[in-house]
Structure formats: C-alpha cells, structure tokens
Amino acid sequence: MNPIQAARAAGQQVWLDNLSRSLIQSGELARHIESGVAGVTTNPAIFHKAIAEGQDYRPALDAMNGENLSAEARYERLVIEDVQRACDVIRPVFDASNGDAGYVSLEVSPALADDEAGTVAAARRLRAAVARDNLLVKIPATAAGVRAIETLTGEGVSINVTLMFSLDHVDAVAGAYQRGLDTLATARGDLSRVRSVASVFLSRWDSLIDKQLEELGTPEALALRGKAGVALARQAYQRYLARFHGAGFAALAAKGARPQSMLWASTGTKNAAYSDLMYVEPLIGPETVNTLPDATLAAFADHGKVTPGSITADVDAAAAHIAALAALGLDMNVLGERLQADGLAQFAVAFGKLLELTA
C-alpha cells in the first residue's frame, strides 16, 4: 500500500484540497482517486487560482456574455459544473463506502458568514443546483453559521463546517449537528444519509503562536514553538470520541446517524524549518479526514510514514501544552476567534478577486 492507502486502512480518509477544470479534464483527479484519495475540498481561494491561472474557463465565460448574469451567478455556474463533474468522478468511492467517503465540498459565499438566513438559503440553492448525493455544502463556524448548520442538518443536508480554530468551535459545531439530527429524527428523516465533517485549521495556529512565543523570548516560551496545531487536533479528537462514542449519541447512532468526523485542514506546513508532514503523520486515526494541498499530498505519497492511532499519542502532553500556552497568556479559545476572523477576511478578499474575474 502507498501511504494514502495505508492511512485509509488505519481509518483516516485523505482528501485533496484543490479542484480545477484542468484537474478533471486531464484525468489527474481520477489518478488521485485511484491512488486512494477519498474526497475533494474547495474554497474561494482555490477557485480564484484555477480561473486566474488558466484558460480552461474562458469559453464558458464567453458563452455567458449574452446573458444578464451577475458576476456571482457567472462564478457559480462555472464552479457548479466543476463540482458536479468531480462528484461524478469520485462517485464510485461514495458508493463503495456506503456514503462514508467520496465527497466534494462547495462553499457558500463568504459574504454570508454572519447571515444565518442567507446561509440557509444559499446552502439549499447550491445543493439543489449541484444535485449530487456526494456534495458537502461548506459553511463557516461563525455564530450565524452554527445556527444555520443546525437548521440544515435538520433538513438532511450534508455539511463541511469550515474555519474552526478552537475547542469552543468544536463543541459548538458538534452540538449544532447533534441538535439538527434530533430534529431530523423527530421528522422521521433518514439519518444515515447525512454526512458531516468539522474542519479544524492547524498550520495558522503555529504561525500565530510561534510569533508570540518568540516575542516573549524566554527559554520556556521558545520550547513551546511548533506544537500548537497538533496539540489542538489531539484535544479536538478527544472531544469527538467523548461526544460521538459516548452515551449522549447512542440513541441517534441506533437510528443510523453518523458521527461528525474531525477533519484536519490548513495542513500545509508554513515554516520551512518544520517537517512538511507535521500536520499529517502525527494525526492518523479512525474516523478522521485530512485534507491536503497538492504539495503536501505529493510529500505524503512520496515519504509519508503512517502510524495507526498516532492521533491518540501523547494526549496528556497535548493538554499540558495548551495549558502551558494559557499560563503565558495565550488562550487558544480567545485567539481562535481572531484566527477565524482573519480566515473569513482572507476568503472574502479571494472571493472579491474571483468575482472580478467573472464580471
């Protein structure tokens, strides 16, 4: 087995954090899937890069010139076609796994991050437009987003929750998912058809924390560098186990409900001094997903080492690390709100540039 397949054997799905028309048309996406890739994630920055750097979208954009469409409507038409085709390419994985794997994610507009009703309406619309069982609608874990996630889960919508940065986010999102399933169960809906992943962003943590530790400059502070992202993921997985493999979820599980899988996002290493797989090799575990950008996926396929259950290693040390950061005044729940706001701002900028391309 290659490392991607070995991770799958250990219970973890590896997803590709990229999509473009050329990736589909060239057969590269199909080759990734043959190698073991079990899902695809997208975001505004990914689609901006795809449309800006190639000519694959020009014929479709030119064909829309005679129609009275907004820039956002033109963008959606382009990416919905890409997502539909990607869903079809990976559909055999979905079918073979009985709906556990084989998904493609499409994000609602970043402009809706604080708009609960707008998020619900956009998610319904995108789901209907893509019309594929293996679509995950991507919604940020803002306060409004969490409320929308509860509503949509209650309607049977499968969701990829994005921009999670703290254990507070993990708890809020898992609670919304569980309450939504309760609503769906009351309505006698089919809980087994609902799939959800909760995306915890990792590399941005070490970029932020390392800088603050270096500013403190003490030996104790400097010794804590480069460990925040992995520590957070290991703590998040413990929260997942307690909730979804505990008594509180048992009744829903008996009705066919699936746990909301933890997904490790932002897994490309930002600091060249660190391992290129620092957010991959230590975070292998059952019922998890790791979504990798192209370079990290290539590195993992080339020299990745898979240790089954590495996500549960040094759990006490992970908790101690987060406590040590807090003792220095670095509260990861407080800083998580800052990182989420920064992430939303970055996606909004990318989305704005994207609409300039499709105007």
N, C-alpha and C positions, 0 to 999 in steps of 0.2 A: 504493500500500500504506500501511496505517496502521503506526505504529511496532512494534506487536506482530508484524504480518506481516513487516515488514522485518527484525526480529530473527530470525524463523524462516528467512527467506531467507539470512541470514548464518550460519545453523547453530545458533542458540540457540532453545530452547523457553521460552516464558513460561508459567508455571503460576500459578494463583490460590491464595493461601494463605488459604483460607476455605471453609466449607461449612455450610449450614444447610438445614432443610426448606423454609423460605420461599424461599431462593435457588433451589431446584429447582422448587418449585411455581409460583413467579411467572414462570418462564421466563427469569430473569436469568442463570442458569448457561448455558442454551442460547445466550443472546445473547453471553455472554463467549466461548463456543466459536466462534460464528460470526465473532467479531472476530479470532480467531486463538489464543486461549488453548488450550494443548495438554495441560493436566493440572491436578490439584487436590491440595492438601496439607491435612492436618488435624492437630490436636493437642488435648490435653485443654482448653487454654485457649479454643480456638476453639469446641469443643462446649459448654463451660460458658457462654460468652457466648450461643450460639444458644439453648440451653434456658432460660437465665435471663431473657432479654430478650423472649421472645415466648410466645405461647400455642399455637404450632403443635404442640407435643409433648404438651399436656395430654390430649387424647382418648386418645392411645396409652398414656400413663402411667395414666390412669384405668382403661383396659381391662385393665391388668395387675394391678389391685388384688386380684382374686380368686385370683391365682396366688402360690405360695410361692417368690418370687424375691428374691434379694439385690439390694441397690442396684446393684452392679456388673453383675449379669445384666440388670437393667432398662435400665441405661445401654447395654449392648452391644446389646440388642435394638433400641433406638432408633437408634443410630448405624450399625449394620449395615444397617438399611433405607435410611438416607440414603446410605451409601456404595454400596450396590447400585444405587440409582436414579441416583446420579451416574455410576457406571461405565457404566450403560446409556446415559445421555445422551451421554457422550463416547466411546462405543464406535466410532462411525464414524471418529474420529481415530486410534484404535488400529488399526483395520482398514486404513485408507488408508496408514498409516506402517509397515505390517508389524510392528506391535508395538514400534515405537521410541518412540511418544508415545501420549497418550490414557489416562493412568493416574490413579488416585485412591489416596491413601495413608491408611492407618488404623494408629494407633499401639498397641502393646501397653501394658499398664498400667505407669506409672512405678514402681510398687512392685516391678517385676521387674528393675530396672536392674542389680542385682548378682546376679541369679539366672539362671544360664545355662540350667539345665534348665527352669525356669519360663518363660523367654522362648521357648525352642524349642517347648514345649507350647502356649503361648498363640498363637504365630505359626501353628502348624499348625491350631489350632482356629479362629482368625479367618479364615484362608484358606479352610477348608472351609465356614465359615458364610456368608461373602460369596459364594463360588463364582462368581467372575468372573475371567477371564484377565487383565484390566487392573487388578487390585489390586496395590498395593505395600504389604507389611507394614512398618511403621515401627519400627525398633529403634535404641536409642541406642548410641553408640560407646564404651561403657564396656568394661572388660576382659572382663566376662562377656558383654556384648553382642557383642563382636567374635568370641568363640568360638562364640556362637550363630549369628552370621551365616555363619561358615564351614560349620557343620553344615547350616543351612537352605539355603544356596546349593548344597551338595552334594546336596540333595534336590530341587532345581529350583524353589525358592521365590524369587520376585522381591521385592527388599527396597529400601526407602528408609532409608539409615543416617542417623540424626539426631544432633544435638548434637555435631558435630565442630568443634573450635576451634583446632587446631594442625596443623602438618605431621606431627608424630608420629601424630596421629589419622588423617590422610590415608594415611600409609604403612601403618599397622596395618590399617585397613579395606580398603584395596586388596589387601593381602596375603591377608587372610581370604577376600575374594571370589575371588581367583585360585586359592587352595588349594581352595575349595569347588567351583570349576569343574573343577579337576583330578579331584576325587572323582567328580563327575557324569560326566565324560568316561570315567573308568575303568568306571563302571557303564553305559556306553553310553546315557546320557541325552541328551535333545535340548537342547544348549546354547543354541540360538537362541531358545528360549522363556524364557530367564532374562533379566530386566532389572533393573538396579540403578543407583541414584543415591546419591551420597555428599554429604550436606548440610553445607556449611561455613557456620557462622554468622558474620556480619560486623559488624553495627552495634554489637553488645555489646562488640566489641573497642575501638572508638573511644570508647565511653562510659567504659570502664575505663582505657585508656591515656591519654586526654586528661586525666583527673583526676590521674593520677600525674605526667604531664609538667608540669601546672600547679603541682603541689606542688614539683617541682624548681625551676621558675621561671626557669631560665636561658634566654637567647635561643636557644641550641642546642636545648634541650628543647622550648621553645614552638614552634619551627619544624617540629617533627615531628608536631604535632597533626593529627588528622583524616585520617590516611593509612594507619593500621594495617590496617583491614579490606580495603581494595583491594590493599595490598601482599601480604597473606596470600593472597588469592584468586589473584593473579597467580603467586605462587610455587606454590600448590597445583596450578594448571593446568599448570605446567611439570613437576611430578611426574607428573601424569596423562599428559602426552604421552610422557614418558620411559618410563613403565611400559607403557601400553596401545598405544603405537605404536612400541614397541621390539621387539627380538628375543625378549625373555622372554615376550611374549604371543602371538607369531606362531603357535605350534602350536595354541593354543586358538582363535585367530581363524580358522584354517583349518578348524576343526571347527564353525564357526558362532557362536562365543562373541562377545558384545557387550562393548565396553569399559564400565567402570563410570563413568557420566558424573558430572562435578563439578556440584553444584547449589549455587547461592548462596542462602542462607537468612538470615533476620533482616535483610531488605533495606529495611525502613522506616527512614528517617533519624530518629535520636533528637534531634539537635541542630538547632534551627531556623536556626542560622547557616550550616548547610551546605546544599548542593543537595539537593532532595527526590529526586533520582535519582543520588546519589553512589555507590550500590551497584548501579546498573543500567547507565548509559551507558558506564562505563569497563570493563565486564566482559562485553562481547559477544564470543562466539567459538564456533567449531564444536564440536558435541557437548557443549554445556553446557546447563544449565537454570537459570532464575532464577525463584524463586517469590515472588510479590509480594502483600502485603496489599492490601486494597481501595483505600486512599488512594494507595498507590504505583502500583498498576496504573492508576488513573484519571489520575495525573500523567503516567505514561509514555505512555498513549494520547493525552493532550492535547498534550504538548510534548516528548516524548522524541526524542532525536537518536540515530540508530543509525550507528555507525562500525564496519563489519565488521572483526573481528580486534582490537578495542580491548583485549581481554584480554591480548594479547601485546605491547602497547606498554610501553615503559619497564621491561622485565623486570629489567635490571641495577639500575635505580633501586629497584625493589621489594626486591630482595635487599639492597641497601645500606641501605634504610630499616630492615629487620628487624635488620640488623647494628648500625645506629646505636642502635636501642632496646636491644639486648642490651648495648652498651657503657655504657649508662646503668643497667644492672641490670634491664632489663625483658625477661626471657626469655619469648618467646611460647609455647614448649612448656610451661614451668612454669606460666605464667599460664593457659594453655589448660585445665589440669586444674582450676584454680579456677573458670573460667567454665563448664566442663562441670558441676561440682558445683552451682554456682548455678543453672544451667539445669534440672538434674534436680530441685532443690528447688522451683523455681517451678512446674514441671509437676506435681510431687507435690501442692503446695498447690491448684492448679487442679483436679486430679483429685479431691482430697478434697472440695472445694466442689461439684464436679459430682455426686459420689455423695450429698451431702446433698440435692441437688435431686431425685434419682431414688429416694431411700429410701422 
